[in-house]
Amino acid sequence: MAFTSTAAISKQRLYYVDWLRVLAMIGIFFFHNARFYDTFTDWHVRNTTTNLGASALIAFMSQWIMPLFFLIAGVGTYYALKSRRPGQYIQERTLRLLVPLIFGMLIIVFPQAYYQALYQGFDLAGYNFFQIYGLYLQTLPELEWFHLWFLVDLFIFSIITLPLFLNTGSSGKSIFSRLATAIGKPWALVLLLVLSIAIVNIFIYPDGYWGYRNGGWNIITYLLFFIFGYLIFANPRFMETIEKLRWITLGIGVIAFSSAIAVFLDELAEPASHFGSASFALASLVQSLNTWAWLLAILGLGSRFLNRNNRFLSYVNEAVLPFYILHQTVIISIGFYVVQWSVGIGLKYLVISATSFLAIMLIYELLVRRINVLRFLFGMRLKRKQRKSGESKKLIQPETGGIGG
């Protein structure tokens, strides 16, 4: 494949962003399958024993997997606002995020709450289905979002950042587009990326609402990852440089992650215990460098090797959001029983991963993808009926892909 610069494809759809969205979804699927066996963090349901390999996978992926989701969402926002008015954008984000969130909280995550209650020792044997569901509804004001917290944060971020992303003034550019142009030098952008995340982590106490939360980062850092996704793509020179430096940033990521584990494991595993110390500040800086090195390497490698389209991409890209909404519920529903088996963790992981993936795809293909009501509830585009024989089905929601599209 001949090299194609970002500038040359700036007016085309960036298929590598779609591929990265799909690969991120696959990554979070395997990440959550490993959560049953993690030594360092708790989860809704756990295996009786833990596993060093699963713990290492979680420690590694937690550094960049959810930041990657928010980064890609910021990229999607940049391109969405190129062709949508503010009202259209808000309506689209409401349909794509808020509707699935409400549906998900009422229906999809209910089994997670049920199996979590059983795992924690609650005796529900004397209750029928409707009584158990009633008990679940009573817990909703506690705002236990399960994995749907991502939709909550992304919807909030999409709304509160809109004034900063709208094109205004004599230049006809948004505030952050003008900022991207003003930064100019890619090295200055990298400095901004690394220092901003490090500073936020250094000064925000790790516990509590504003501290470390789902995915291992605080809400302010997630907002910054979202904004920086927009900022990076607002200046074509940034992606051109990121693409050229893909192997260098990958090397930095390997070194930074190794250093973080070797030197700052205690600070990263128990941040509240070390908050305010010099070692915590240095650990935060190394962690930020590590995360951005992996994110920039992923972007650079993706833009170099994944900018191509095919039918498979079209299919899986549309499936990303429903897959995300379904995946953790299916994993926990199957995993609750499998982790009780008297077999090795490797076999458990294989069984849960294979059966849950098959179940999710069957639900998606046989139900969600084919029924318009379910497409709407899962944040998908709606299908029109065929007008003529042989005419392909058209989509009536002007959306551009999966999560963050």
VEXDRENBA-644880 format. One record per residue (C-alpha): x, y, z; chain; residue number from 1. Coordinates in Angstrom, 2 decimals, decimal comma. Layout:
{{X; Y; Z}; 'A'; NUM}
...
//
This chain:
{{0,00; 0,00; 0,00}; 'A'; 1}
{{1,41; 3,37; -1,01}; 'A'; 2}
{{1,93; 5,94; 1,71}; 'A'; 3}
{{-0,99; 8,35; 1,97}; 'A'; 4}
{{-0,52; 11,42; 4,10}; 'A'; 5}
{{-3,19; 12,77; 6,39}; 'A'; 6}
{{-3,38; 15,94; 4,32}; 'A'; 7}
{{-4,14; 13,94; 1,18}; 'A'; 8}
{{-7,05; 12,13; 2,79}; 'A'; 9}
{{-8,36; 14,99; 4,90}; 'A'; 10}
{{-11,43; 15,31; 2,72}; 'A'; 11}
{{-12,12; 11,59; 2,76}; 'A'; 12}
{{-13,45; 9,36; 5,49}; 'A'; 13}
{{-10,61; 8,27; 7,74}; 'A'; 14}
{{-11,24; 4,55; 7,79}; 'A'; 15}
{{-8,42; 3,92; 10,21}; 'A'; 16}
{{-10,41; 5,78; 12,88}; 'A'; 17}
{{-13,24; 3,30; 12,30}; 'A'; 18}
{{-10,77; 0,41; 12,56}; 'A'; 19}
{{-9,35; 1,80; 15,79}; 'A'; 20}
{{-12,87; 2,12; 17,19}; 'A'; 21}
{{-13,56; -1,52; 16,34}; 'A'; 22}
{{-10,21; -2,72; 17,71}; 'A'; 23}
{{-10,76; -0,71; 20,91}; 'A'; 24}
{{-14,09; -2,49; 21,35}; 'A'; 25}
{{-12,43; -5,87; 20,89}; 'A'; 26}
{{-9,79; -4,81; 23,41}; 'A'; 27}
{{-12,33; -3,81; 26,05}; 'A'; 28}
{{-14,12; -7,13; 25,52}; 'A'; 29}
{{-11,01; -9,14; 26,38}; 'A'; 30}
{{-10,15; -6,65; 29,12}; 'A'; 31}
{{-13,47; -7,24; 30,87}; 'A'; 32}
{{-13,13; -11,00; 30,47}; 'A'; 33}
{{-9,91; -10,73; 32,46}; 'A'; 34}
{{-11,51; -8,73; 35,29}; 'A'; 35}
{{-12,75; -11,92; 36,98}; 'A'; 36}
{{-9,14; -12,81; 37,86}; 'A'; 37}
{{-7,52; -9,44; 38,65}; 'A'; 38}
{{-5,39; -9,32; 41,78}; 'A'; 39}
{{-5,44; -5,54; 42,27}; 'A'; 40}
{{-9,01; -4,40; 41,66}; 'A'; 41}
{{-12,48; -5,57; 42,62}; 'A'; 42}
{{-15,28; -6,31; 40,15}; 'A'; 43}
{{-18,98; -7,18; 40,11}; 'A'; 44}
{{-18,23; -10,94; 40,10}; 'A'; 45}
{{-14,83; -12,51; 40,78}; 'A'; 46}
{{-13,15; -15,86; 40,56}; 'A'; 47}
{{-12,05; -17,39; 43,88}; 'A'; 48}
{{-8,41; -17,17; 42,78}; 'A'; 49}
{{-6,58; -14,51; 40,80}; 'A'; 50}
{{-4,05; -14,72; 38,01}; 'A'; 51}
{{-0,85; -12,76; 37,41}; 'A'; 52}
{{-1,26; -12,81; 33,62}; 'A'; 53}
{{-4,80; -11,42; 33,79}; 'A'; 54}
{{-3,65; -8,79; 36,30}; 'A'; 55}
{{-0,76; -7,74; 34,03}; 'A'; 56}
{{-3,12; -7,45; 31,04}; 'A'; 57}
{{-5,49; -5,24; 33,03}; 'A'; 58}
{{-2,65; -3,10; 34,40}; 'A'; 59}
{{-1,31; -2,55; 30,88}; 'A'; 60}
{{-4,61; -1,92; 29,10}; 'A'; 61}
{{-6,06; 0,29; 31,82}; 'A'; 62}
{{-3,36; 2,84; 31,00}; 'A'; 63}
{{-4,79; 3,57; 27,56}; 'A'; 64}
{{-7,97; 1,64; 26,65}; 'A'; 65}
{{-10,62; 4,04; 28,01}; 'A'; 66}
{{-8,55; 7,13; 27,12}; 'A'; 67}
{{-8,53; 5,72; 23,58}; 'A'; 68}
{{-12,34; 5,51; 23,58}; 'A'; 69}
{{-12,64; 9,16; 24,62}; 'A'; 70}
{{-9,92; 10,23; 22,19}; 'A'; 71}
{{-11,73; 8,56; 19,29}; 'A'; 72}
{{-14,99; 10,15; 20,45}; 'A'; 73}
{{-13,31; 13,55; 20,27}; 'A'; 74}
{{-12,14; 12,80; 16,74}; 'A'; 75}
{{-15,68; 11,81; 15,81}; 'A'; 76}
{{-16,96; 15,07; 17,26}; 'A'; 77}
{{-14,53; 17,09; 15,14}; 'A'; 78}
{{-15,83; 15,52; 11,93}; 'A'; 79}
{{-19,47; 15,42; 13,02}; 'A'; 80}
{{-19,53; 19,18; 13,56}; 'A'; 81}
{{-18,17; 19,76; 10,06}; 'A'; 82}
{{-21,50; 18,68; 8,58}; 'A'; 83}
{{-24,01; 19,28; 11,36}; 'A'; 84}
{{-25,61; 22,32; 12,92}; 'A'; 85}
{{-25,59; 22,51; 16,74}; 'A'; 86}
{{-29,21; 21,41; 16,99}; 'A'; 87}
{{-28,57; 18,40; 14,75}; 'A'; 88}
{{-25,50; 17,48; 16,75}; 'A'; 89}
{{-27,36; 17,62; 20,08}; 'A'; 90}
{{-30,25; 15,61; 18,66}; 'A'; 91}
{{-27,88; 13,04; 17,25}; 'A'; 92}
{{-25,96; 12,68; 20,53}; 'A'; 93}
{{-29,23; 12,34; 22,41}; 'A'; 94}
{{-30,38; 9,53; 20,14}; 'A'; 95}
{{-26,98; 7,85; 20,07}; 'A'; 96}
{{-26,12; 8,13; 23,76}; 'A'; 97}
{{-28,99; 9,18; 26,02}; 'A'; 98}
{{-31,63; 6,84; 24,59}; 'A'; 99}
{{-29,36; 3,74; 24,83}; 'A'; 100}
{{-28,32; 4,84; 28,33}; 'A'; 101}
{{-31,92; 4,98; 29,58}; 'A'; 102}
{{-32,81; 1,71; 27,86}; 'A'; 103}
{{-29,63; 0,11; 29,12}; 'A'; 104}
{{-30,22; 1,14; 32,73}; 'A'; 105}
{{-33,81; -0,10; 32,68}; 'A'; 106}
{{-33,18; -3,38; 30,87}; 'A'; 107}
{{-29,63; -4,29; 29,85}; 'A'; 108}
{{-27,67; -3,94; 33,11}; 'A'; 109}
{{-30,37; -5,54; 35,28}; 'A'; 110}
{{-28,76; -9,02; 34,99}; 'A'; 111}
{{-25,44; -7,52; 36,12}; 'A'; 112}
{{-27,07; -6,15; 39,26}; 'A'; 113}
{{-28,74; -9,53; 39,86}; 'A'; 114}
{{-25,55; -11,56; 39,59}; 'A'; 115}
{{-23,61; -9,01; 41,59}; 'A'; 116}
{{-26,18; -9,34; 44,39}; 'A'; 117}
{{-25,88; -13,15; 44,30}; 'A'; 118}
{{-22,10; -12,91; 44,37}; 'A'; 119}
{{-22,26; -10,60; 47,38}; 'A'; 120}
{{-24,39; -13,12; 49,25}; 'A'; 121}
{{-27,91; -11,73; 48,95}; 'A'; 122}
{{-30,56; -14,46; 49,23}; 'A'; 123}
{{-33,07; -13,89; 46,41}; 'A'; 124}
{{-34,47; -17,43; 46,31}; 'A'; 125}
{{-37,84; -16,38; 47,73}; 'A'; 126}
{{-38,42; -13,60; 45,19}; 'A'; 127}
{{-40,04; -13,88; 41,77}; 'A'; 128}
{{-38,74; -12,04; 38,71}; 'A'; 129}
{{-40,95; -8,98; 39,14}; 'A'; 130}
{{-40,01; -8,61; 42,80}; 'A'; 131}
{{-36,31; -8,81; 41,98}; 'A'; 132}
{{-36,74; -6,27; 39,20}; 'A'; 133}
{{-38,59; -4,01; 41,62}; 'A'; 134}
{{-35,67; -4,21; 44,02}; 'A'; 135}
{{-33,35; -3,28; 41,17}; 'A'; 136}
{{-35,44; -0,23; 40,24}; 'A'; 137}
{{-35,15; 0,96; 43,83}; 'A'; 138}
{{-31,35; 1,07; 43,42}; 'A'; 139}
{{-31,40; 3,30; 40,32}; 'A'; 140}
{{-31,17; 6,58; 42,31}; 'A'; 141}
{{-27,80; 5,34; 43,57}; 'A'; 142}
{{-26,54; 5,77; 39,98}; 'A'; 143}
{{-24,60; 2,55; 39,67}; 'A'; 144}
{{-24,08; 2,81; 35,92}; 'A'; 145}
{{-22,08; -0,40; 35,54}; 'A'; 146}
{{-20,25; -0,18; 32,19}; 'A'; 147}
{{-22,71; 2,41; 30,83}; 'A'; 148}
{{-20,86; 5,13; 32,74}; 'A'; 149}
{{-19,00; 5,75; 29,47}; 'A'; 150}
{{-22,25; 6,82; 27,77}; 'A'; 151}
{{-23,01; 9,14; 30,69}; 'A'; 152}
{{-19,63; 10,87; 30,56}; 'A'; 153}
{{-19,56; 11,04; 26,77}; 'A'; 154}
{{-23,01; 12,62; 26,59}; 'A'; 155}
{{-22,08; 15,23; 29,21}; 'A'; 156}
{{-18,78; 15,98; 27,49}; 'A'; 157}
{{-20,50; 16,30; 24,11}; 'A'; 158}
{{-22,90; 18,93; 25,43}; 'A'; 159}
{{-20,62; 21,02; 27,65}; 'A'; 160}
{{-17,82; 21,27; 25,06}; 'A'; 161}
{{-20,11; 22,23; 22,18}; 'A'; 162}
{{-19,58; 26,02; 22,59}; 'A'; 163}
{{-15,82; 25,42; 22,39}; 'A'; 164}
{{-16,14; 23,33; 19,22}; 'A'; 165}
{{-18,49; 25,58; 17,24}; 'A'; 166}
{{-17,08; 27,71; 14,44}; 'A'; 167}
{{-17,29; 31,37; 15,42}; 'A'; 168}
{{-15,63; 34,70; 14,79}; 'A'; 169}
{{-14,17; 36,18; 11,63}; 'A'; 170}
{{-11,95; 33,14; 11,05}; 'A'; 171}
{{-14,94; 30,82; 10,92}; 'A'; 172}
{{-13,12; 28,36; 13,21}; 'A'; 173}
{{-13,84; 27,04; 16,69}; 'A'; 174}
{{-11,82; 28,03; 19,73}; 'A'; 175}
{{-9,97; 24,72; 19,70}; 'A'; 176}
{{-9,36; 24,84; 15,96}; 'A'; 177}
{{-7,73; 28,21; 16,43}; 'A'; 178}
{{-5,78; 26,81; 19,39}; 'A'; 179}
{{-4,56; 23,90; 17,24}; 'A'; 180}
{{-3,33; 26,36; 14,63}; 'A'; 181}
{{-1,69; 28,57; 17,26}; 'A'; 182}
{{0,20; 25,66; 18,82}; 'A'; 183}
{{1,76; 25,02; 15,46}; 'A'; 184}
{{4,70; 22,84; 16,49}; 'A'; 185}
{{3,84; 19,17; 17,13}; 'A'; 186}
{{6,35; 19,00; 20,00}; 'A'; 187}
{{4,43; 21,77; 21,75}; 'A'; 188}
{{1,24; 19,74; 21,40}; 'A'; 189}
{{2,91; 16,67; 22,91}; 'A'; 190}
{{4,12; 18,78; 25,83}; 'A'; 191}
{{0,58; 20,07; 26,34}; 'A'; 192}
{{-0,89; 16,57; 26,18}; 'A'; 193}
{{1,49; 15,02; 28,69}; 'A'; 194}
{{1,70; 17,89; 31,19}; 'A'; 195}
{{-2,04; 18,60; 31,31}; 'A'; 196}
{{-2,96; 15,02; 32,20}; 'A'; 197}
{{-0,11; 14,77; 34,72}; 'A'; 198}
{{-1,04; 18,05; 36,42}; 'A'; 199}
{{-4,69; 17,05; 36,75}; 'A'; 200}
{{-3,75; 13,72; 38,32}; 'A'; 201}
{{-1,24; 15,36; 40,66}; 'A'; 202}
{{-3,72; 17,87; 42,10}; 'A'; 203}
{{-7,00; 15,92; 42,16}; 'A'; 204}
{{-7,34; 13,58; 45,13}; 'A'; 205}
{{-7,65; 10,01; 43,83}; 'A'; 206}
{{-10,68; 9,06; 45,97}; 'A'; 207}
{{-14,19; 10,50; 45,71}; 'A'; 208}
{{-16,29; 11,61; 42,76}; 'A'; 209}
{{-13,58; 13,74; 41,14}; 'A'; 210}
{{-10,88; 11,16; 41,71}; 'A'; 211}
{{-10,01; 7,87; 40,04}; 'A'; 212}
{{-13,13; 6,13; 38,89}; 'A'; 213}
{{-14,27; 3,62; 36,29}; 'A'; 214}
{{-11,46; 2,77; 33,92}; 'A'; 215}
{{-8,76; 3,99; 36,28}; 'A'; 216}
{{-8,81; 7,73; 35,47}; 'A'; 217}
{{-10,62; 10,75; 36,90}; 'A'; 218}
{{-13,42; 12,53; 35,10}; 'A'; 219}
{{-11,33; 15,60; 34,26}; 'A'; 220}
{{-8,69; 13,52; 32,48}; 'A'; 221}
{{-11,41; 11,79; 30,48}; 'A'; 222}
{{-12,73; 15,20; 29,46}; 'A'; 223}
{{-9,23; 16,21; 28,38}; 'A'; 224}
{{-8,75; 13,04; 26,32}; 'A'; 225}
{{-12,05; 13,85; 24,57}; 'A'; 226}
{{-11,00; 17,45; 23,89}; 'A'; 227}
{{-7,55; 16,42; 22,69}; 'A'; 228}
{{-9,09; 14,00; 20,20}; 'A'; 229}
{{-10,73; 17,05; 18,62}; 'A'; 230}
{{-7,59; 19,18; 18,93}; 'A'; 231}
{{-5,22; 16,67; 17,30}; 'A'; 232}
{{-7,34; 16,41; 14,17}; 'A'; 233}
{{-8,00; 20,15; 13,95}; 'A'; 234}
{{-4,47; 20,63; 12,60}; 'A'; 235}
{{-3,44; 18,18; 9,80}; 'A'; 236}
{{0,24; 18,70; 10,66}; 'A'; 237}
{{-0,24; 16,96; 13,99}; 'A'; 238}
{{-1,35; 13,66; 12,47}; 'A'; 239}
{{1,34; 13,84; 9,80}; 'A'; 240}
{{3,97; 14,05; 12,56}; 'A'; 241}
{{2,26; 11,40; 14,70}; 'A'; 242}
{{2,29; 9,06; 11,72}; 'A'; 243}
{{6,01; 9,63; 11,12}; 'A'; 244}
{{6,90; 9,08; 14,78}; 'A'; 245}
{{4,76; 5,98; 15,27}; 'A'; 246}
{{7,67; 3,63; 16,04}; 'A'; 247}
{{9,37; 6,14; 18,32}; 'A'; 248}
{{6,23; 6,69; 20,39}; 'A'; 249}
{{5,72; 2,92; 20,56}; 'A'; 250}
{{9,24; 2,54; 21,94}; 'A'; 251}
{{8,64; 5,32; 24,46}; 'A'; 252}
{{5,46; 3,56; 25,53}; 'A'; 253}
{{7,29; 0,29; 26,17}; 'A'; 254}
{{10,00; 2,05; 28,20}; 'A'; 255}
{{7,54; 4,25; 30,12}; 'A'; 256}
{{5,24; 1,35; 31,03}; 'A'; 257}
{{8,17; -0,79; 32,14}; 'A'; 258}
{{9,47; 2,10; 34,25}; 'A'; 259}
{{6,06; 2,74; 35,79}; 'A'; 260}
{{5,70; -0,89; 36,85}; 'A'; 261}
{{9,29; -1,26; 38,04}; 'A'; 262}
{{9,54; 2,01; 39,98}; 'A'; 263}
{{6,05; 3,35; 40,70}; 'A'; 264}
{{3,86; 0,28; 41,15}; 'A'; 265}
{{2,87; 1,22; 44,71}; 'A'; 266}
{{1,97; 4,80; 43,73}; 'A'; 267}
{{-0,18; 3,59; 40,81}; 'A'; 268}
{{-1,82; 0,72; 42,73}; 'A'; 269}
{{-2,55; 2,77; 45,90}; 'A'; 270}
{{-2,65; 6,41; 44,71}; 'A'; 271}
{{-4,57; 7,76; 47,70}; 'A'; 272}
{{-1,87; 6,51; 50,07}; 'A'; 273}
{{0,83; 8,44; 48,20}; 'A'; 274}
{{-1,15; 11,54; 47,21}; 'A'; 275}
{{0,83; 14,75; 47,73}; 'A'; 276}
{{4,24; 13,10; 47,74}; 'A'; 277}
{{7,05; 13,75; 45,28}; 'A'; 278}
{{6,98; 10,12; 44,20}; 'A'; 279}
{{3,26; 10,40; 43,42}; 'A'; 280}
{{3,86; 13,49; 41,27}; 'A'; 281}
{{6,64; 11,76; 39,38}; 'A'; 282}
{{4,52; 8,63; 38,97}; 'A'; 283}
{{1,71; 10,77; 37,52}; 'A'; 284}
{{4,12; 12,31; 35,01}; 'A'; 285}
{{5,46; 8,91; 33,94}; 'A'; 286}
{{1,92; 7,53; 33,70}; 'A'; 287}
{{0,81; 10,43; 31,50}; 'A'; 288}
{{3,86; 10,01; 29,26}; 'A'; 289}
{{3,17; 6,27; 29,04}; 'A'; 290}
{{-0,50; 6,75; 28,16}; 'A'; 291}
{{0,13; 9,38; 25,50}; 'A'; 292}
{{2,97; 7,38; 23,99}; 'A'; 293}
{{0,63; 4,41; 23,48}; 'A'; 294}
{{-2,23; 6,59; 22,22}; 'A'; 295}
{{-0,02; 8,38; 19,70}; 'A'; 296}
{{1,57; 5,10; 18,62}; 'A'; 297}
{{-1,89; 3,59; 18,08}; 'A'; 298}
{{-2,98; 6,63; 16,05}; 'A'; 299}
{{0,23; 6,63; 14,01}; 'A'; 300}
{{0,19; 2,92; 13,26}; 'A'; 301}
{{-3,51; 3,03; 12,47}; 'A'; 302}
{{-3,17; 5,92; 10,03}; 'A'; 303}
{{-0,28; 4,17; 8,29}; 'A'; 304}
{{-1,64; 0,65; 8,01}; 'A'; 305}
{{-5,43; 0,68; 8,54}; 'A'; 306}
{{-6,77; 3,40; 6,26}; 'A'; 307}
{{-8,76; 1,08; 4,01}; 'A'; 308}
{{-12,40; 0,13; 3,73}; 'A'; 309}
{{-14,21; -3,12; 3,10}; 'A'; 310}
{{-17,57; -4,74; 3,79}; 'A'; 311}
{{-16,36; -6,27; 7,03}; 'A'; 312}
{{-15,47; -2,83; 8,41}; 'A'; 313}
{{-18,90; -1,48; 7,45}; 'A'; 314}
{{-20,57; -4,35; 9,30}; 'A'; 315}
{{-18,50; -4,29; 12,48}; 'A'; 316}
{{-18,34; -0,51; 12,72}; 'A'; 317}
{{-22,11; -0,37; 12,88}; 'A'; 318}
{{-22,09; -3,09; 15,52}; 'A'; 319}
{{-19,68; -1,33; 17,91}; 'A'; 320}
{{-22,22; 0,59; 20,00}; 'A'; 321}
{{-24,70; -2,32; 20,45}; 'A'; 322}
{{-21,75; -4,61; 21,19}; 'A'; 323}
{{-20,52; -2,23; 23,88}; 'A'; 324}
{{-23,98; -1,95; 25,46}; 'A'; 325}
{{-24,42; -5,73; 25,54}; 'A'; 326}
{{-20,94; -7,05; 26,22}; 'A'; 327}
{{-20,47; -6,71; 29,98}; 'A'; 328}
{{-23,94; -7,99; 30,81}; 'A'; 329}
{{-23,40; -11,10; 28,72}; 'A'; 330}
{{-19,88; -11,63; 30,09}; 'A'; 331}
{{-21,05; -11,43; 33,72}; 'A'; 332}
{{-24,18; -13,53; 33,11}; 'A'; 333}
{{-22,09; -16,36; 31,68}; 'A'; 334}
{{-19,04; -15,79; 33,86}; 'A'; 335}
{{-21,01; -16,02; 37,12}; 'A'; 336}
{{-21,53; -19,72; 36,48}; 'A'; 337}
{{-18,24; -20,53; 34,77}; 'A'; 338}
{{-16,02; -19,09; 37,53}; 'A'; 339}
{{-17,60; -21,65; 39,88}; 'A'; 340}
{{-16,18; -24,55; 37,84}; 'A'; 341}
{{-13,29; -26,54; 39,27}; 'A'; 342}
{{-11,05; -26,00; 36,25}; 'A'; 343}
{{-8,07; -23,81; 35,42}; 'A'; 344}
{{-8,35; -20,06; 34,91}; 'A'; 345}
{{-7,09; -20,38; 31,33}; 'A'; 346}
{{-9,98; -22,67; 30,39}; 'A'; 347}
{{-12,48; -20,44; 32,20}; 'A'; 348}
{{-11,21; -17,41; 30,32}; 'A'; 349}
{{-11,46; -19,24; 27,00}; 'A'; 350}
{{-14,99; -20,52; 27,67}; 'A'; 351}
{{-16,35; -17,19; 28,89}; 'A'; 352}
{{-14,74; -15,25; 26,05}; 'A'; 353}
{{-15,89; -17,61; 23,30}; 'A'; 354}
{{-19,45; -18,15; 24,54}; 'A'; 355}
{{-20,07; -14,52; 25,43}; 'A'; 356}
{{-18,76; -13,29; 22,08}; 'A'; 357}
{{-20,99; -15,77; 20,25}; 'A'; 358}
{{-24,00; -14,81; 22,37}; 'A'; 359}
{{-23,46; -11,06; 21,83}; 'A'; 360}
{{-23,14; -11,46; 18,06}; 'A'; 361}
{{-26,22; -13,70; 17,87}; 'A'; 362}
{{-28,27; -11,15; 19,83}; 'A'; 363}
{{-26,99; -8,39; 17,59}; 'A'; 364}
{{-27,41; -10,18; 14,26}; 'A'; 365}
{{-30,74; -11,89; 14,90}; 'A'; 366}
{{-32,49; -9,18; 16,92}; 'A'; 367}
{{-30,85; -5,77; 17,28}; 'A'; 368}
{{-29,66; -5,36; 13,70}; 'A'; 369}
{{-32,94; -6,49; 12,12}; 'A'; 370}
{{-35,61; -4,82; 14,28}; 'A'; 371}
{{-35,98; -1,05; 13,95}; 'A'; 372}
{{-37,30; -0,57; 17,48}; 'A'; 373}
{{-34,21; -2,27; 18,87}; 'A'; 374}
{{-31,97; -0,34; 16,50}; 'A'; 375}
{{-33,41; 2,86; 17,93}; 'A'; 376}
{{-33,01; 1,71; 21,55}; 'A'; 377}
{{-29,40; 0,69; 20,90}; 'A'; 378}
{{-28,53; 4,04; 19,28}; 'A'; 379}
{{-28,30; 2,72; 15,72}; 'A'; 380}
{{-29,46; 4,24; 12,47}; 'A'; 381}
{{-32,95; 3,22; 11,43}; 'A'; 382}
{{-33,55; 1,28; 8,24}; 'A'; 383}
{{-36,15; 2,27; 5,69}; 'A'; 384}
{{-38,14; -0,26; 3,81}; 'A'; 385}
{{-36,94; -1,07; 0,31}; 'A'; 386}
{{-38,64; 1,09; -2,28}; 'A'; 387}
{{-37,93; -1,10; -5,27}; 'A'; 388}
{{-36,81; -4,61; -5,95}; 'A'; 389}
{{-33,03; -4,78; -5,69}; 'A'; 390}
{{-32,69; -1,32; -4,15}; 'A'; 391}
{{-30,39; -1,26; -1,17}; 'A'; 392}
{{-31,78; -0,20; 2,17}; 'A'; 393}
{{-31,10; 3,40; 3,16}; 'A'; 394}
{{-30,40; 4,78; 6,59}; 'A'; 395}
{{-32,28; 7,76; 7,92}; 'A'; 396}
{{-30,17; 8,77; 10,92}; 'A'; 397}
{{-27,25; 10,95; 9,78}; 'A'; 398}
{{-24,69; 9,25; 12,03}; 'A'; 399}
{{-21,21; 8,16; 11,04}; 'A'; 400}
{{-20,38; 5,01; 12,92}; 'A'; 401}
{{-19,98; 3,41; 16,30}; 'A'; 402}
{{-19,11; 4,90; 19,67}; 'A'; 403}
{{-17,89; 8,42; 19,24}; 'A'; 404}
{{-18,60; 8,43; 15,50}; 'A'; 405}
//
